[in-house]
Amino acid sequence: MGNVMGQLNIRIDDALKEAFIKKAREHNTSATELLIEFMKHYLATPHKNESQKIEELEKRLVKVEQVLGELAA
């Protein structure tokens, strides 16, 4: 049994569509290929909620402050 291909239809501004297609062609690819790659990347990337992002940023800020404190000493 082969891979069944589906179709996705979306509504977007004509100017955005044309600019996207043009940019894809400039990079020797297609709008379809770019969208497929984006979807694959999006599905493979773990997404964090806002509180997780804030907590992660707070931890990183503490580390930066520690390094700056050590440099100032």
Buried (B, 14 or more C-beta within 10 A) or exposed (E): EEEEEEEEEEEEEEEEEEEBBEEBEEEEEEBEEBBEEEEEEEEEEEEEEEEEEEEEEEEEEEEEEEEEEEEEE
